């Protein structure tokens, strides 16, 4: 499991999910745009939400050292979610891409 360390709290995601979230979060923060990030908890079916802002320290920690190609369609869907009134709700990776959309990431 990968860990998003934000404001002193730790949140666990799969390595693949966090790699996509990292791209979205860093792009938004680079533009100084804050947003809400929420997800469903696996353990009890509840939902958790945090406000992502430049004012808090953030870190991304991965179990796997390799970076797999990212799914462009998933990145675009996640980025679009940051503009919704309730913020970005983390969703699973789309089962099938509508176009060739792998994005190579260099470490």
Helices and strands as residue ranges (DSSP letters): E 2-6, E 9-13, H 15-30, E 35-40, E 47-52, E 58-61, E 70-71, H 72-81, E 88-89, E 102-103
